[in-house]
């Protein structure tokens, strides 16, 4: 691409558009383990700082919470009642 398209840009930096959009640098995305389509939560702990955190799937947050809550075989008996 011609240099005039990249005038004023520096590697690893971005700016906020008029629509409040930001393009994340590829290196930062890779280091954070982020991929296109990931949902992010944005917070601001202090002026001039924005923290982006990947949102987990709501079911992922609950997975395993009921482990050990049922006696052995109890869930199988409940499932048999539904059939």
MODELLER restraints for C-alpha pairs under 7 A, 6 or more apart:
rsr = mdl.restraints
at = mdl.atoms
rsr.add(forms.Gaussian(group=physical.xy_distance, feature=features.Distance(at['CA:12:A'], at['CA:25:A']), mean=5.46, stdev=0.5))
rsr.add(forms.Gaussian(group=physical.xy_distance, feature=features.Distance(at['CA:13:A'], at['CA:25:A']), mean=6.81, stdev=0.5))
rsr.add(forms.Gaussian(group=physical.xy_distance, feature=features.Distance(at['CA:14:A'], at['CA:22:A']), mean=6.77, stdev=0.5))
rsr.add(forms.Gaussian(group=physical.xy_distance, feature=features.Distance(at['CA:14:A'], at['CA:23:A']), mean=6.41, stdev=0.5))
rsr.add(forms.Gaussian(group=physical.xy_distance, feature=features.Distance(at['CA:14:A'], at['CA:24:A']), mean=6.94, stdev=0.5))
rsr.add(forms.Gaussian(group=physical.xy_distance, feature=features.Distance(at['CA:15:A'], at['CA:22:A']), mean=6.16, stdev=0.5))
rsr.add(forms.Gaussian(group=physical.xy_distance, feature=features.Distance(at['CA:16:A'], at['CA:22:A']), mean=5.07, stdev=0.5))
rsr.add(forms.Gaussian(group=physical.xy_distance, feature=features.Distance(at['CA:38:A'], at['CA:54:A']), mean=6.68, stdev=0.5))
rsr.add(forms.Gaussian(group=physical.xy_distance, feature=features.Distance(at['CA:39:A'], at['CA:54:A']), mean=5.83, stdev=0.5))
rsr.add(forms.Gaussian(group=physical.xy_distance, feature=features.Distance(at['CA:39:A'], at['CA:55:A']), mean=5.53, stdev=0.5))
rsr.add(forms.Gaussian(group=physical.xy_distance, feature=features.Distance(at['CA:40:A'], at['CA:52:A']), mean=5.95, stdev=0.5))
rsr.add(forms.Gaussian(group=physical.xy_distance, feature=features.Distance(at['CA:40:A'], at['CA:53:A']), mean=5.29, stdev=0.5))
rsr.add(forms.Gaussian(group=physical.xy_distance, feature=features.Distance(at['CA:40:A'], at['CA:54:A']), mean=4.45, stdev=0.5))
rsr.add(forms.Gaussian(group=physical.xy_distance, feature=features.Distance(at['CA:40:A'], at['CA:55:A']), mean=5.33, stdev=0.5))
rsr.add(forms.Gaussian(group=physical.xy_distance, feature=features.Distance(at['CA:41:A'], at['CA:52:A']), mean=5.55, stdev=0.5))
rsr.add(forms.Gaussian(group=physical.xy_distance, feature=features.Distance(at['CA:41:A'], at['CA:53:A']), mean=5.16, stdev=0.5))
rsr.add(forms.Gaussian(group=physical.xy_distance, feature=features.Distance(at['CA:41:A'], at['CA:54:A']), mean=6.27, stdev=0.5))
rsr.add(forms.Gaussian(group=physical.xy_distance, feature=features.Distance(at['CA:41:A'], at['CA:55:A']), mean=6.13, stdev=0.5))
rsr.add(forms.Gaussian(group=physical.xy_distance, feature=features.Distance(at['CA:42:A'], at['CA:50:A']), mean=6.59, stdev=0.5))
rsr.add(forms.Gaussian(group=physical.xy_distance, feature=features.Distance(at['CA:42:A'], at['CA:51:A']), mean=5.63, stdev=0.5))
rsr.add(forms.Gaussian(group=physical.xy_distance, feature=features.Distance(at['CA:42:A'], at['CA:52:A']), mean=4.63, stdev=0.5))
rsr.add(forms.Gaussian(group=physical.xy_distance, feature=features.Distance(at['CA:42:A'], at['CA:53:A']), mean=6.59, stdev=0.5))
rsr.add(forms.Gaussian(group=physical.xy_distance, feature=features.Distance(at['CA:43:A'], at['CA:50:A']), mean=5.73, stdev=0.5))
rsr.add(forms.Gaussian(group=physical.xy_distance, feature=features.Distance(at['CA:43:A'], at['CA:51:A']), mean=5.28, stdev=0.5))
rsr.add(forms.Gaussian(group=physical.xy_distance, feature=features.Distance(at['CA:43:A'], at['CA:52:A']), mean=6.65, stdev=0.5))
rsr.add(forms.Gaussian(group=physical.xy_distance, feature=features.Distance(at['CA:44:A'], at['CA:50:A']), mean=4.59, stdev=0.5))
rsr.add(forms.Gaussian(group=physical.xy_distance, feature=features.Distance(at['CA:44:A'], at['CA:51:A']), mean=6.06, stdev=0.5))
